[in-house]
Amino acid sequence: MGREQRIAVIIAVLAVVLGIRMAVREKAEPVVAPFPGPAYAVYFASASETVLEPEIHFGQPSLQTLIELLENGPSMPGLLPVLPNGTKVLGYEQTGSVLHINFSRELISAHPGGTAGELVTVYGIVNTLVNAAGVAQVQIWVEGRPVETIAGHVYTWEPLCPDYTLTGACLI
């Protein structure tokens, strides 16, 4: 085959490929639907229980919504709750930008322990609740009083700022 014939075959193949591509593009539908509004993350434990993974929700979250989502646990497969079994939120109070959240004693008594597990619990709570309007810090209380620690590794006596270094997936 001569040089001109090879060039003609290449041009013909390109024309066919481009024609197919144009036809497919006209019929193509978007793969990702537009977001239904602002997004926020509720943080749960990864399957390894050593990092936090965000579960994305849409809308403007109220503090009550965020608390209920934490109490109910994740809806995405592969994620685990950050609150120990039986833990309930007994109440909360916001003073300025600090949220004092009061948990039942199961937060401590049912906690499995370990440094990683405690970090995931503490920052799953804190990183989620700072999504509420006006909340910049979270102080964890148990049975109406501040606690020094949940399982002996993370100091919780004072209000905590969010810490996203434990986040194992995308950061929202």
DSSP file (Angstrom, degrees, kcal/mol; ACC not computed):
  #  RESIDUE AA STRUCTURE BP1 BP2  ACC     N-H-->O    O-->H-N    N-H-->O    O-->H-N    TCO  KAPPA ALPHA  PHI   PSI    X-CA   Y-CA   Z-CA
    1    1 A M              0   0    0      0, 0.0     2,-0.0     0, 0.0     0, 0.0   0.000 360.0 360.0 360.0 135.0    0.0    0.0    0.0
    2    2 A G     >  -     0   0    0      1,-0.1     4,-2.1     4,-0.0     5,-0.2  -0.216 360.0-103.9 -79.3 169.5    1.3    3.4   -1.0
    3    3 A R  H  > S+     0   0    0      1,-0.2     4,-2.2     2,-0.2     5,-0.2   0.898 119.8  50.6 -61.2 -43.6    1.8    6.4    1.2
    4    4 A E  H  > S+     0   0    0      1,-0.2     4,-2.2     2,-0.2    -1,-0.2   0.870 109.3  52.0 -64.1 -37.0   -1.2    8.2   -0.1
    5    5 A Q  H  > S+     0   0    0      2,-0.2     4,-2.3     1,-0.2    -1,-0.2   0.899 108.8  50.1 -67.2 -39.8   -3.4    5.2    0.4
    6    6 A R  H  X S+     0   0    0     -4,-2.1     4,-2.5     2,-0.2    -2,-0.2   0.917 111.3  48.7 -63.7 -42.8   -2.3    4.9    4.1
    7    7 A I  H  X S+     0   0    0     -4,-2.2     4,-2.5     1,-0.2    -1,-0.2   0.903 110.9  50.9 -63.4 -40.2   -3.0    8.5    4.7
    8    8 A A  H  X S+     0   0    0     -4,-2.2     4,-2.2     2,-0.2    -2,-0.2   0.891 110.6  48.7 -64.1 -40.2   -6.5    8.1    3.1
    9    9 A V  H  X S+     0   0    0     -4,-2.3     4,-2.6     2,-0.2    -2,-0.2   0.913 111.6  49.4 -66.1 -42.9   -7.2    5.1    5.3
   10   10 A I  H  X S+     0   0    0     -4,-2.5     4,-2.6     1,-0.2    -2,-0.2   0.917 112.2  48.1 -62.6 -43.3   -6.1    7.0    8.4
   11   11 A I  H  X S+     0   0    0     -4,-2.5     4,-2.3     2,-0.2    -1,-0.2   0.899 112.1  49.7 -64.3 -40.3   -8.3   10.0    7.5
   12   12 A A  H  X S+     0   0    0     -4,-2.2     4,-2.1     2,-0.2    -2,-0.2   0.915 111.4  48.3 -64.6 -42.9  -11.2    7.7    6.8
   13   13 A V  H  X S+     0   0    0     -4,-2.6     4,-2.7     2,-0.2    -2,-0.2   0.927 112.1  49.3 -63.8 -44.6  -10.8    6.0   10.2
   14   14 A L  H  X S+     0   0    0     -4,-2.6     4,-2.9     1,-0.2     5,-0.2   0.898 109.7  52.0 -60.2 -41.2  -10.5    9.3   12.0
   15   15 A A  H  X S+     0   0    0     -4,-2.3     4,-2.2     2,-0.2    -1,-0.2   0.903 111.2  46.9 -63.2 -41.1  -13.7   10.5   10.2
   16   16 A V  H  X S+     0   0    0     -4,-2.1     4,-2.6     2,-0.2     5,-0.2   0.934 113.8  47.9 -66.0 -46.0  -15.6    7.4   11.4
   17   17 A V  H  X S+     0   0    0     -4,-2.7     4,-2.6     1,-0.2    -2,-0.2   0.930 113.7  46.9 -61.5 -45.8  -14.3    7.7   15.0
   18   18 A L  H  X S+     0   0    0     -4,-2.9     4,-2.5     1,-0.2    -1,-0.2   0.886 111.5  51.9 -64.2 -38.0  -15.2   11.4   15.1
   19   19 A G  H  X S+     0   0    0     -4,-2.2     4,-2.1    -5,-0.2    -2,-0.2   0.918 111.5  46.1 -63.7 -43.8  -18.6   10.8   13.6
   20   20 A I  H  X S+     0   0    0     -4,-2.6     4,-2.5     2,-0.2     5,-0.2   0.925 112.2  51.3 -64.3 -43.4  -19.3    8.1   16.2
   21   21 A R  H  X S+     0   0    0     -4,-2.6     4,-2.5     1,-0.2    -2,-0.2   0.909 110.0  49.0 -61.4 -42.3  -18.1   10.3   19.0
   22   22 A M  H  X S+     0   0    0     -4,-2.5     4,-1.8     2,-0.2    -1,-0.2   0.895 111.5  49.7 -64.3 -39.9  -20.3   13.2   17.8
   23   23 A A  H  X S+     0   0    0     -4,-2.1     4,-1.1     1,-0.2    -2,-0.2   0.908 113.1  45.9 -66.2 -41.4  -23.3   10.9   17.6
   24   24 A V  H  X S+     0   0    0     -4,-2.5     4,-0.8     1,-0.2     3,-0.4   0.906 109.6  54.9 -67.6 -41.2  -22.7    9.6   21.1
   25   25 A R  H >< S+     0   0    0     -4,-2.5     3,-0.6     1,-0.2    -1,-0.2   0.870 104.1  54.5 -61.3 -38.1  -22.1   13.0   22.6
   26   26 A E  H 3< S+     0   0    0     -4,-1.8    -1,-0.2     1,-0.2    -2,-0.2   0.832 114.6  40.5 -65.8 -31.2  -25.5   14.3   21.3
   27   27 A K  H 3< S+     0   0    0     -4,-1.1    -1,-0.2    -3,-0.4    -2,-0.2   0.485  91.3 118.0 -94.0  -4.1  -27.3   11.4   23.1
   28   28 A A    <<  -     0   0    0     -4,-0.8    -3,-0.0    -3,-0.6     3,-0.0  -0.323  48.1-157.0 -68.7 143.6  -25.1   11.6   26.2
   29   29 A E        -     0   0    0     -2,-0.0    -2,-0.1     1,-0.0    -1,-0.0  -0.893  33.3 -90.2-115.9 150.6  -26.8   12.4   29.5
   30   30 A P        -     0   0    0      0, 0.0     3,-0.1     0, 0.0    -1,-0.0  -0.310  26.6-150.9 -60.9 140.9  -24.9   13.9   32.5
   31   31 A V  S    S+     0   0    0      1,-0.2     2,-0.5     2,-0.0    -2,-0.0   0.835  82.8  50.3 -80.3 -35.0  -23.5   11.2   34.8
   32   32 A V  S    S-     0   0    0      3,-0.0    -1,-0.2    -3,-0.0     3,-0.1  -0.915  80.9-138.5-111.1 126.7  -23.8   13.4   38.0
   33   33 A A        -     0   0    0     -2,-0.5    -2,-0.0     1,-0.1     0, 0.0  -0.457  36.9 -91.2 -75.4 153.1  -27.0   15.2   38.8
   34   34 A P        -     0   0    0      0, 0.0    -1,-0.1     0, 0.0     0, 0.0  -0.338  50.2 -96.6 -63.0 147.9  -26.8   18.7   40.1
   35   35 A F        -     0   0    0      1,-0.1     4,-0.0    -3,-0.1    -3,-0.0  -0.397  25.0-133.3 -65.1 140.1  -26.5   19.1   43.9
   36   36 A P        -     0   0    0      0, 0.0    -1,-0.1     0, 0.0    22,-0.0   0.206  69.3 -58.9 -81.6  18.7  -29.8   19.7   45.5
   37   37 A G  S    S-     0   0    0     22,-0.1    23,-0.0    21,-0.0    -2,-0.0  -0.907  94.0  -8.3 139.1-165.4  -28.4   22.5   47.7
   38   38 A P        -     0   0    0      0, 0.0    21,-3.4     0, 0.0     2,-0.3  -0.289  63.9-141.5 -65.0 150.4  -25.7   23.1   50.2
   39   39 A A  E     -A   58   0A   0     19,-0.2     2,-0.3   133,-0.1    19,-0.2  -0.822  18.8-179.3-113.8 151.9  -23.9   20.0   51.6
   40   40 A Y  E     -A   57   0A   0     17,-2.5    17,-2.8    -2,-0.3     2,-0.4  -0.969  20.4-125.4-144.1 159.8  -22.7   19.1   55.0
   41   41 A A  E     -A   56   0A   0     -2,-0.3     2,-0.5    15,-0.2    15,-0.2  -0.858   8.0-161.7-112.4 141.5  -20.9   16.1   56.5
   42   42 A V  E     -A   55   0A   0     13,-2.0    13,-2.7    -2,-0.4     2,-0.5  -0.992  28.8-134.8-113.5 127.1  -21.8   13.8   59.4
   43   43 A Y  E     +A   54   0A   0     81,-0.5     2,-0.3    -2,-0.5    39,-0.2  -0.715  29.9 168.5 -96.6 128.7  -18.7   11.9   60.5
   44   44 A F  E     -A   53   0A   0      9,-2.4     9,-3.1    -2,-0.5     2,-0.2  -0.801  39.5 -86.2-126.9 169.4  -18.7    8.2   61.2
   45   45 A A  E     -AB  52  80A   0     35,-2.3    35,-2.8    -2,-0.3     7,-0.2  -0.496  39.3-122.3 -78.6 144.7  -16.0    5.6   61.8
   46   46 A S    >   -     0   0    0      5,-2.4     3,-1.6    33,-0.2    33,-0.1  -0.259  37.4 -95.3 -72.1 170.9  -14.4    3.8   58.9
   47   47 A A  T 3  S+     0   0    0     31,-0.3    -1,-0.1     1,-0.3    32,-0.1   0.816 130.4  53.1 -59.1 -30.4  -14.6    0.0   58.8
   48   48 A S  T 3  S-     0   0    0      3,-0.0    -1,-0.3     1,-0.0    -3,-0.0   0.594 103.8-136.4 -79.7 -10.4  -11.1   -0.1   60.4
   49   49 A E  S <  S+     0   0    0     -3,-1.6    71,-0.2     2,-0.2    -2,-0.1   0.711  81.3  97.9  60.4  24.3  -12.5    2.2   63.2
   50   50 A T  S    S+     0   0    0      1,-0.1     2,-0.3    70,-0.1    -1,-0.1   0.549  79.8  35.0-115.4 -12.6   -9.3    4.3   63.0
   51   51 A V  S    S-     0   0    0     68,-0.0    -5,-2.4    69,-0.0     2,-0.4  -0.912  78.0-112.0-136.4 164.6  -10.3    7.2   60.8
   52   52 A L  E     -Ac  45 167A   0    114,-2.9   116,-3.6    -2,-0.3   117,-0.6  -0.780  23.8-163.9 -97.0 141.7  -13.4    9.3   60.2
   53   53 A E  E     -A   44   0A   0     -9,-3.1    -9,-2.4    -2,-0.4     2,-0.3  -0.990  19.7-125.8-123.1 133.3  -15.4    9.1   57.0
   54   54 A P  E     -A   43   0A   0      0, 0.0     2,-0.6     0, 0.0   -11,-0.2  -0.609  10.8-155.7 -81.4 136.5  -17.9   11.8   56.0
   55   55 A E  E     -A   42   0A   0    -13,-2.7   -13,-2.0    -2,-0.3     2,-0.3  -0.964  25.8-135.5-104.9 118.1  -21.5   10.8   55.2
   56   56 A I  E     +A   41   0A   0     -2,-0.6     2,-0.3   -15,-0.2   -15,-0.2  -0.573  27.3 175.9 -86.2 134.0  -22.8   13.6   53.0
   57   57 A H  E     -A   40   0A   0    -17,-2.8   -17,-2.5    -2,-0.3     2,-0.4  -0.881  21.2-129.6-127.5 161.3  -26.2   15.2   53.5
   58   58 A F  E     +A   39   0A   0     -2,-0.3   -19,-0.2   -19,-0.2     2,-0.2  -0.889  59.2  38.3-118.6 146.3  -27.9   18.1   51.7
   59   59 A G  S    S-     0   0    0    -21,-3.4    -2,-0.1    -2,-0.4   -22,-0.1  -0.718  96.3 -50.2 119.4-169.3  -29.6   21.1   53.1
   60   60 A Q        -     0   0    0     -2,-0.2     2,-0.2   -20,-0.0    -2,-0.1  -0.921  61.2-140.5-105.1 107.9  -29.1   23.5   56.0
   61   61 A P        -     0   0    0      0, 0.0    72,-0.5     0, 0.0     2,-0.2  -0.465   6.9-148.3 -77.1 137.2  -28.7   21.3   59.1
   62   62 A S     >  -     0   0    0     -2,-0.2     4,-2.2    70,-0.1     5,-0.2  -0.594  29.5-111.6 -88.4 162.7  -30.2   22.2   62.4
   63   63 A L  H  > S+     0   0    0      1,-0.2     4,-2.3    -2,-0.2     5,-0.2   0.908 120.1  53.3 -60.1 -42.1  -28.4   21.2   65.6
   64   64 A Q  H  > S+     0   0    0      1,-0.2     4,-2.4     2,-0.2    -1,-0.2   0.890 107.5  51.1 -61.9 -40.3  -31.2   18.8   66.4
   65   65 A T  H  > S+     0   0    0      2,-0.2     4,-2.5     1,-0.2    -1,-0.2   0.926 109.9  49.3 -62.7 -45.5  -30.8   17.2   63.0
   66   66 A L  H  X S+     0   0    0     -4,-2.2     4,-2.2     1,-0.2    -2,-0.2   0.906 111.6  49.1 -61.7 -42.2  -27.1   16.7   63.4
   67   67 A I  H  X S+     0   0    0     -4,-2.3     4,-2.7     2,-0.2    -1,-0.2   0.923 111.3  49.3 -63.4 -44.9  -27.6   15.1   66.9
   68   68 A E  H  X S+     0   0    0     -4,-2.4     4,-2.6     1,-0.2    -2,-0.2   0.897 109.8  51.6 -62.7 -40.4  -30.3   12.7   65.5
   69   69 A L  H  X S+     0   0    0     -4,-2.5     4,-1.3     2,-0.2    -1,-0.2   0.908 111.5  47.3 -64.1 -41.0  -28.0   11.7   62.6
   70   70 A L  H  < S+     0   0    0     -4,-2.2    13,-0.4     2,-0.2    12,-0.3   0.929 114.2  47.2 -63.3 -44.9  -25.2   11.0   65.1
   71   71 A E  H  < S+     0   0    0     -4,-2.7    -2,-0.2     1,-0.2    -1,-0.2   0.883 112.7  48.9 -64.8 -39.1  -27.5    9.0   67.4
   72   72 A N  H  < S-     0   0    0     -4,-2.6    -1,-0.2    -5,-0.2    -2,-0.2   0.731 104.8-139.9 -74.9 -22.1  -29.0    7.0   64.5
   73   73 A G     <  -     0   0    0     -4,-1.3    -1,-0.2    -3,-0.2    -2,-0.1  -0.177  38.4 -32.1  84.8 176.6  -25.7    6.1   63.1
   74   74 A P        -     0   0    0      0, 0.0     4,-0.1     0, 0.0   -31,-0.0  -0.268  33.6-163.6 -72.5 152.7  -24.6    5.9   59.4
   75   75 A S        +     0   0    0      2,-0.1    -2,-0.0    -2,-0.0   -20,-0.0   0.552  69.0  90.6-104.3 -15.4  -26.9    5.0   56.5
   76   76 A M  S >  S-     0   0    0      1,-0.1     3,-1.4     4,-0.0     2,-0.0  -0.645  85.3-113.7 -81.0 134.6  -24.0    4.3   54.1
   77   77 A P  T 3  S+     0   0    0      0, 0.0     3,-0.1     0, 0.0    -2,-0.1  -0.368  99.1  33.8 -64.4 147.1  -22.7    0.7   54.1
   78   78 A G  T 3  S+     0   0    0      1,-0.3     2,-0.3    -4,-0.1   -31,-0.3   0.311  95.0 105.7  91.8  -8.6  -19.1    0.3   55.4
   79   79 A L    <   -     0   0    0     -3,-1.4    -1,-0.3   -33,-0.1   -33,-0.2  -0.771  53.9-153.5-104.8 152.5  -19.4    3.1   58.0
   80   80 A L  B     -B   45   0A   0    -35,-2.8   -35,-2.3    -2,-0.3    -7,-0.1  -0.891  26.2 -97.0-122.6 152.3  -19.8    2.5   61.8
   81   81 A P        -     0   0    0      0, 0.0   -37,-0.1     0, 0.0     4,-0.1  -0.278  17.8-150.5 -63.9 152.5  -21.3    4.7   64.5
   82   82 A V  S    S+     0   0    0    -12,-0.3    43,-0.1   -39,-0.2    42,-0.1   0.632  78.9  77.3 -94.9 -18.2  -19.1    6.9   66.6
   83   83 A L  S    S-     0   0    0    -13,-0.4     3,-0.1     4,-0.1    24,-0.1  -0.783  89.0-116.0 -92.5 133.5  -21.3    6.7   69.6
   84   84 A P    >   -     0   0    0      0, 0.0     3,-2.0     0, 0.0    27,-0.1  -0.241  49.1 -74.6 -62.0 155.8  -21.2    3.5   71.7
   85   85 A N  T 3  S+     0   0    0     25,-0.3     3,-0.1     1,-0.3    25,-0.1  -0.215 119.2  17.1 -52.3 135.6  -24.3    1.3   71.9
   86   86 A G  T 3  S+     0   0    0      1,-0.3    -1,-0.3    -3,-0.1     2,-0.2   0.332  86.1 143.4  85.4  -7.1  -27.0    2.8   74.1
   87   87 A T    <   -     0   0    0     -3,-2.0     2,-0.3    19,-0.2    -1,-0.3  -0.486  26.4-175.4 -70.4 131.1  -25.5    6.3   74.2
   88   88 A K        -     0   0    0     -2,-0.2    16,-2.4    -3,-0.1     2,-0.7  -0.925  29.7-119.9-124.3 151.0  -28.2    9.0   74.2
   89   89 A V  E     -D  103   0B   0     -2,-0.3    14,-0.3    14,-0.2     3,-0.1  -0.836  24.3-172.6 -88.1 119.8  -28.0   12.8   74.0
   90   90 A L  E     -     0   0B   0     12,-3.0     2,-0.3    -2,-0.7    13,-0.2   0.668  58.5 -53.2 -87.9 -19.1  -29.6   14.0   77.2
   91   91 A G  E     -D  102   0B   0     11,-1.2    11,-3.0     2,-0.0    -1,-0.3  -0.937  47.8-135.4 164.5 176.6  -29.5   17.7   76.2
   92   92 A Y  E     -D  101   0B   0     -2,-0.3     2,-0.3     9,-0.2     9,-0.2  -0.987   5.1-162.3-156.7 159.5  -27.4   20.5   75.0
   93   93 A E  E     -D  100   0B   0      7,-2.3     7,-3.2    -2,-0.3     2,-0.5  -0.982  10.9-148.6-147.5 132.0  -26.8   24.2   75.6
   94   94 A Q  E     -D   99   0B   0     -2,-0.3     2,-0.5     5,-0.2     5,-0.2  -0.909  12.1-177.5-107.5 125.6  -25.1   26.7   73.4
   95   95 A T  E >   -D   98   0B   0      3,-2.9     3,-2.1    -2,-0.5     2,-0.3  -0.947  67.3 -51.1-120.4 107.2  -23.1   29.6   75.0
   96   96 A G  T 3  S-     0   0    0     -2,-0.5     0, 0.0     1,-0.3     0, 0.0  -0.499 122.5 -21.6  62.3-125.8  -21.8   31.9   72.3
   97   97 A S  T 3  S+     0   0    0     -2,-0.3    39,-3.0    38,-0.1    40,-2.1   0.320 119.4  96.7 -97.7   8.1  -19.9   29.7   69.8
   98   98 A V  E <   -De  95 137B   0     -3,-2.1    -3,-2.9    38,-0.2     2,-0.6  -0.868  58.3-157.7-103.4 127.0  -19.4   26.8   72.3
   99   99 A L  E     -De  94 138B   0     38,-2.6    40,-3.2    -2,-0.5     2,-0.7  -0.907   1.3-159.6-102.0 123.0  -21.9   23.9   72.3
  100  100 A H  E     -De  93 139B   0     -7,-3.2    -7,-2.3    -2,-0.6     2,-0.5  -0.917  13.8-168.6 -99.3 115.6  -22.1   21.9   75.6
  101  101 A I  E     -De  92 140B   0     38,-2.6    40,-3.0    -2,-0.7     2,-0.6  -0.931   8.6-150.2-114.4 129.4  -23.5   18.5   74.7
  102  102 A N  E     -De  91 141B   0    -11,-3.0   -12,-3.0    -2,-0.5   -11,-1.2  -0.858  15.7-172.6-105.5 117.6  -24.7   16.2   77.5
  103  103 A F  E     -De  89 142B   0     38,-2.5    40,-2.8    -2,-0.6    41,-0.3  -0.679  28.1-103.2-105.4 159.2  -24.5   12.4   76.8
  104  104 A S    >   -     0   0    0    -16,-2.4     3,-1.9    -2,-0.2     4,-0.3  -0.326  44.8 -97.6 -71.5 164.5  -25.7    9.5   78.9
  105  105 A R  T >> S+     0   0    0      1,-0.3     4,-2.7     2,-0.2     3,-1.6   0.670 113.8  80.7 -62.6 -17.9  -23.1    7.5   80.8
  106  106 A E  H 3> S+     0   0    0      1,-0.3     4,-1.8   -20,-0.2    -1,-0.3   0.742  75.2  74.6 -62.3 -21.7  -22.9    4.8   78.1
  107  107 A L  H <4 S+     0   0    0     -3,-1.9    -1,-0.3   -19,-0.2    -2,-0.2   0.877 115.2  21.1 -56.6 -35.4  -20.6    7.2   76.2
  108  108 A I  H X4 S+     0   0    0     -3,-1.6     3,-1.0    -4,-0.3    -2,-0.2   0.866 126.5  48.6 -96.3 -50.7  -18.0    6.1   78.8
  109  109 A S  H 3< S+     0   0    0     -4,-2.7    -3,-0.2     1,-0.3    -2,-0.1   0.802 119.3  37.8 -67.6 -29.8  -19.2    2.8   80.1
  110  110 A A  T 3< S+     0   0    0     -4,-1.8   -25,-0.3    -5,-0.3    -1,-0.3   0.389  86.6 120.2-100.5   3.4  -19.9    1.2   76.7
  111  111 A H    <   -     0   0    0     -3,-1.0     3,-0.1    -5,-0.2     7,-0.1  -0.496  61.1-141.8 -71.3 134.0  -16.9    2.7   74.9
  112  112 A P        -     0   0    0      0, 0.0    -1,-0.1     0, 0.0     2,-0.1   0.664  39.3-142.2 -71.4 -14.7  -14.6    0.0   73.6
  113  113 A G        +     0   0    0      1,-0.2     4,-0.3     2,-0.1    39,-0.1  -0.284  47.0 122.0  85.9-172.3  -11.5    2.1   74.5
  114  114 A G     >  -     0   0    0     37,-0.4     4,-2.2     3,-0.2     5,-0.2   0.222  69.3 -96.6  87.6 147.6   -8.2    2.5   72.7
  115  115 A T  H  > S+     0   0    0      2,-0.2     4,-2.6     1,-0.2     5,-0.2   0.944 122.6  45.6 -62.8 -50.1   -6.6    5.7   71.5
  116  116 A A  H  > S+     0   0    0      1,-0.2     4,-2.4     2,-0.2    -1,-0.2   0.912 113.4  50.4 -62.3 -42.6   -7.9    5.5   67.9
  117  117 A G  H  > S+     0   0    0     -4,-0.3     4,-2.0     1,-0.2    -1,-0.2   0.893 112.1  46.9 -63.2 -39.8  -11.4    4.6   69.0
  118  118 A E  H  X S+     0   0    0     -4,-2.2     4,-2.9     2,-0.2     5,-0.3   0.909 111.2  51.1 -69.7 -41.1  -11.6    7.5   71.4
  119  119 A L  H  X S+     0   0    0     -4,-2.6     4,-2.7     1,-0.2     5,-0.3   0.918 110.6  49.6 -59.6 -43.2  -10.2    9.9   68.8
  120  120 A V  H  X S+     0   0    0     -4,-2.4     4,-1.6   -71,-0.2    -1,-0.2   0.903 113.4  46.4 -64.2 -41.5  -12.9    8.7   66.4
  121  121 A T  H  X S+     0   0    0     -4,-2.0     4,-1.8    -5,-0.2    -2,-0.2   0.965 116.0  43.9 -64.2 -52.2  -15.6    9.1   68.9
  122  122 A V  H  X S+     0   0    0     -4,-2.9     4,-2.6     1,-0.2    -2,-0.2   0.942 120.8  38.1 -61.5 -50.3  -14.6   12.6   70.1
  123  123 A Y  H  X S+     0   0    0     -4,-2.7     4,-2.0    -5,-0.3     5,-0.3   0.690 109.2  61.6 -82.9 -16.0  -13.9   14.1   66.7
  124  124 A G  H  X S+     0   0    0     -4,-1.6     4,-1.0    -5,-0.3   -81,-0.5   0.898 112.5  40.5 -65.3 -40.6  -16.8   12.3   65.1
  125  125 A I  H  X S+     0   0    0     -4,-1.8     4,-2.5    -5,-0.2    -2,-0.2   0.962 120.6  41.8 -68.6 -54.4  -19.0   14.3   67.5
  126  126 A V  H  X S+     0   0    0     -4,-2.6     4,-1.7     1,-0.2    -3,-0.2   0.944 114.3  49.2 -63.2 -51.3  -17.0   17.6   67.3
  127  127 A N  H  < S+     0   0    0     -4,-2.0    -1,-0.2     1,-0.2   -86,-0.2   0.821 115.6  45.8 -62.0 -30.8  -16.5   17.6   63.5
  128  128 A T  H >< S+     0   0    0     -4,-1.0     3,-1.7    -5,-0.3    -1,-0.2   0.936 110.9  50.0 -74.9 -47.3  -20.2   16.9   62.9
  129  129 A L  H >< S+     0   0    0     -4,-2.5     3,-1.6     1,-0.3    -2,-0.2   0.716  95.2  69.7 -72.2 -20.6  -21.7   19.4   65.4
  130  130 A V  T 3< S+     0   0    0     -4,-1.7    -1,-0.3     1,-0.3     5,-0.2   0.550  83.0  77.0 -73.3  -2.9  -19.6   22.4   64.2
  131  131 A N  T <  S+     0   0    0     -3,-1.7    -1,-0.3   -90,-0.1     2,-0.2   0.659  75.5  96.1 -74.0 -15.8  -21.8   22.2   61.0
  132  132 A A  S X  S-     0   0    0     -3,-1.6     3,-1.9    -4,-0.2   -70,-0.1  -0.507  94.7 -91.6 -75.4 143.7  -24.6   23.8   63.0
  133  133 A A  T 3  S+     0   0    0    -72,-0.5    -1,-0.1     1,-0.3     3,-0.1  -0.296 108.2   8.7 -57.4 130.2  -24.9   27.6   62.6
  134  134 A G  T 3  S+     0   0    0      1,-0.2     2,-0.6    -4,-0.1    -1,-0.3   0.393  94.5 123.2  83.9  -3.0  -22.9   29.5   65.2
  135  135 A V    <   +     0   0    0     -3,-1.9    -1,-0.2    -5,-0.2   -37,-0.2  -0.833  16.5 152.4 -97.9 121.8  -21.0   26.5   66.7
  136  136 A A        +     0   0    0    -39,-3.0     2,-0.3    -2,-0.6   -38,-0.2   0.610  68.0  28.2-115.1 -25.3  -17.2   26.7   66.6
  137  137 A Q  E     -e   98   0B   0    -40,-2.1   -38,-2.6    24,-0.1     2,-0.4  -0.961  64.2-151.9-138.2 154.4  -16.3   24.5   69.5
  138  138 A V  E     -eF  99 160B   0     22,-2.4    22,-3.1    -2,-0.3     2,-0.5  -0.992   1.8-162.5-130.2 133.0  -17.9   21.5   71.3
  139  139 A Q  E     -e  100   0B   0    -40,-3.2   -38,-2.6    -2,-0.4     2,-0.5  -0.971  17.4-140.2-114.6 129.1  -17.6   20.5   74.9
  140  140 A I  E     -e  101   0B   0     -2,-0.5     7,-1.1    16,-0.4     2,-0.3  -0.745  21.3-177.4 -91.8 127.1  -18.6   16.9   75.8
  141  141 A W  E     -eG 102 146B   0    -40,-3.0   -38,-2.5    -2,-0.5     2,-0.4  -0.869  13.0-154.4-116.8 154.6  -20.4   16.4   79.1
  142  142 A V  E >  S-eG 103 145B   0      3,-2.8     3,-1.1    -2,-0.3   -38,-0.2  -0.992  78.2 -12.4-130.9 125.0  -21.6   13.1   80.6
  143  143 A E  T 3  S-     0   0    0    -40,-2.8   -39,-0.1    -2,-0.4    -1,-0.1   0.864 132.9 -47.7  53.1  41.1  -24.6   13.0   82.9
  144  144 A G  T 3  S+     0   0    0    -41,-0.3    -1,-0.2     1,-0.2   -42,-0.1   0.508 121.1  87.6  87.1   5.8  -24.6   16.8   83.3
  145  145 A R  E <  S-G  142   0B   0     -3,-1.1    -3,-2.8     0, 0.0    -1,-0.2  -0.980  79.3-105.3-136.7 148.7  -20.9   17.4   84.0
  146  146 A P  E     -G  141   0B   0      0, 0.0     2,-0.4     0, 0.0    -5,-0.2  -0.406  37.2-145.6 -64.4 149.3  -17.7   17.9   81.9
  147  147 A V        -     0   0    0     -7,-1.1     9,-0.2     9,-0.4    -7,-0.2  -0.919  14.1-139.9-119.6 146.8  -15.5   14.9   81.8
  148  148 A E  S    S-     0   0    0     -2,-0.4     8,-2.8     1,-0.2     9,-0.6   0.857  84.6 -14.4 -71.4 -34.7  -11.7   14.8   81.6
  149  149 A T        -     0   0    0      6,-0.2    -1,-0.2     7,-0.2     6,-0.1  -0.978  48.9-138.9-161.5 160.2  -11.7   12.0   79.1
  150  150 A I  S    S+     0   0    0      4,-0.5   -39,-0.1    -2,-0.3    -1,-0.1   0.843 103.1   0.1 -92.3 -43.2  -13.9    9.3   77.7
  151  151 A A  S    S-     0   0    0      3,-0.2   -37,-0.4   -36,-0.1   -33,-0.1   0.143 111.1 -87.7-136.7  18.9  -11.5    6.4   77.6
  152  152 A G  S    S+     0   0    0      2,-0.2     3,-0.1   -39,-0.1   -37,-0.1   0.530 109.5  74.3  94.4   5.7   -8.3    7.8   79.0
  153  153 A H  S    S+     0   0    0      1,-0.2     2,-0.5   -39,-0.1   -38,-0.1   0.691  81.6  56.2-124.0 -28.7   -6.6    9.2   75.9
  154  154 A V  S    S-     0   0    0      2,-0.0     2,-0.5   -39,-0.0    -4,-0.5  -0.946  74.9-130.8-118.4 123.4   -8.2   12.4   74.7
  155  155 A Y        +     0   0    0     -2,-0.5    -6,-0.2     1,-0.1    -7,-0.1  -0.587  34.4 164.1 -74.0 119.2   -8.6   15.4   77.0
  156  156 A T        +     0   0    0     -8,-2.8   -16,-0.4    -2,-0.5    -9,-0.4   0.203  41.0 106.4-122.0  13.9  -12.2   16.6   76.9
  157  157 A W  S    S+     0   0    0     -9,-0.6    -9,-0.1   -11,-0.1    -1,-0.1   0.820  82.9  44.1 -65.4 -30.7  -12.4   18.9   79.9
  158  158 A E  S    S-     0   0    0    -10,-0.1   -18,-0.3     1,-0.1   -20,-0.1  -0.731 105.9 -79.1-111.9 161.7  -12.4   22.0   77.8
  159  159 A P        -     0   0    0      0, 0.0     2,-0.4     0, 0.0   -20,-0.3  -0.278  49.2-140.9 -58.4 143.7  -14.2   22.9   74.5
  160  160 A L  B     -F  138   0B   0    -22,-3.1   -22,-2.4    -4,-0.1     3,-0.1  -0.867   2.8-141.3-112.9 141.6  -12.7   21.3   71.4
  161  161 A C        -     0   0    0     -2,-0.4   -24,-0.1   -24,-0.2   -34,-0.1  -0.582  43.0 -85.9 -87.3 159.3  -12.2   22.7   67.9
  162  162 A P        -     0   0    0      0, 0.0     2,-0.4     0, 0.0    -1,-0.1  -0.303  37.8-160.7 -64.6 153.9  -12.8   20.4   65.0
  163  163 A D    >   -     0   0    0    -40,-0.2     3,-0.5    -3,-0.1   -36,-0.1  -0.932  12.4-179.4-138.5 110.5   -9.8   18.3   63.8
  164  164 A Y  G >   +     0   0    0     -2,-0.4     3,-1.4     1,-0.2  -112,-0.1   0.320  60.1  97.2 -95.7   8.3  -10.0   17.0   60.3
  165  165 A T  G 3  S+     0   0    0      1,-0.3    -1,-0.2     3,-0.0     0, 0.0   0.702  81.1  57.6 -70.6 -16.8   -6.6   15.1   60.3
  166  166 A L  G <  S+     0   0    0     -3,-0.5  -114,-2.9   -47,-0.1     2,-0.4   0.463  78.7 116.4 -87.9  -1.6   -8.5   11.9   61.2
  167  167 A T  B <   -c   52   0A   0     -3,-1.4  -114,-0.2  -116,-0.2     4,-0.1  -0.551  44.3-171.8 -74.8 122.4  -10.6   12.2   58.0
  168  168 A G        +     0   0    0   -116,-3.6  -115,-0.2    -2,-0.4    -1,-0.2   0.579  67.0  32.9 -92.1 -10.8   -9.9    9.3   55.8
  169  169 A A  S    S-     0   0    0   -117,-0.6  -117,-0.1     1,-0.3    -2,-0.0  -0.408 110.7 -29.1-125.2-157.9  -11.9   10.5   52.7
  170  170 A C        -     0   0    0     -2,-0.2     2,-0.5  -116,-0.1    -1,-0.3  -0.208  61.5-124.8 -60.1 149.1  -12.7   13.8   51.1
  171  171 A L              0   0    0      1,-0.1    -1,-0.1    -3,-0.1  -118,-0.0  -0.843 360.0 360.0-100.0 127.3  -13.0   16.8   53.4
  172  172 A I              0   0    0     -2,-0.5    -1,-0.1     0, 0.0  -131,-0.1   0.359 360.0 360.0-108.7 360.0  -16.1   18.8   53.4
